[in-house]
Amino acid sequence: MSRLEYKTILLPYKTGIFQADSVEVTDALNREAGERWQLEQLILPSSLWGRSNTMLAILARSRD
């Protein structure tokens, strides 16, 4: 049975990040993928509580 381990990282968040150049995010995710981490979920900041300059990425990889 495969076990998973999880990790979180903060990624830069800019308005319109998915419409514009997102090199910083791509580079960060590719670095983590090199260590076998896979993106599970991306949590965007809430505008209800003010502006944020980061988003939270939840990563997982097999422990085997």
PLY file of the C-alpha trace (Angstrom):
ply
format ascii 1.0
element vertex 64
property float x
property float y
property float z
element edge 63
property int vertex1
property int vertex2
end_header
0.00 0.00 0.00
1.42 3.34 -1.05
1.57 6.11 1.55
1.54 9.78 0.74
3.27 12.69 2.35
2.13 16.27 1.92
3.85 19.62 1.77
2.66 23.21 1.35
4.45 26.08 -0.38
3.56 29.71 -0.91
3.52 30.91 -4.50
3.38 34.50 -5.77
-0.12 35.72 -6.61
-0.81 38.57 -8.97
-4.12 39.72 -10.38
-4.63 38.02 -13.71
-1.79 35.54 -13.08
-3.38 32.85 -15.26
-3.91 35.24 -18.16
-0.42 36.73 -17.96
3.11 35.36 -17.76
3.40 33.13 -14.68
7.08 32.15 -14.91
7.64 32.32 -11.14
4.82 29.86 -10.46
5.90 27.55 -13.29
9.51 27.53 -12.09
8.51 26.82 -8.49
6.22 23.93 -9.46
8.84 22.47 -11.81
11.46 22.60 -9.03
9.12 20.70 -6.72
8.27 18.19 -9.48
11.99 17.46 -9.73
11.72 16.20 -6.14
8.68 14.05 -7.10
6.12 16.46 -5.58
2.81 16.71 -7.43
0.35 19.56 -7.17
-2.82 18.42 -5.40
-4.61 21.70 -4.80
-4.10 25.42 -5.20
-5.77 27.74 -2.69
-6.28 31.30 -3.84
-6.44 34.17 -1.37
-9.82 35.47 -0.34
-10.68 38.99 -1.36
-13.05 39.20 1.59
-10.16 39.63 4.04
-8.06 42.01 1.98
-5.48 41.55 -0.75
-2.82 38.88 -0.62
0.40 38.50 -2.59
0.62 34.70 -2.21
-1.40 31.58 -2.85
-0.99 28.25 -1.11
-0.06 25.13 -3.08
-0.64 21.72 -1.51
1.75 19.09 -2.88
1.87 15.32 -2.40
4.27 12.49 -3.21
4.53 8.80 -2.53
6.64 7.81 0.49
7.58 4.48 -1.14
0 1
1 2
2 3
3 4
4 5
5 6
6 7
7 8
8 9
9 10
10 11
11 12
12 13
13 14
14 15
15 16
16 17
17 18
18 19
19 20
20 21
21 22
22 23
23 24
24 25
25 26
26 27
27 28
28 29
29 30
30 31
31 32
32 33
33 34
34 35
35 36
36 37
37 38
38 39
39 40
40 41
41 42
42 43
43 44
44 45
45 46
46 47
47 48
48 49
49 50
50 51
51 52
52 53
53 54
54 55
55 56
56 57
57 58
58 59
59 60
60 61
61 62
62 63
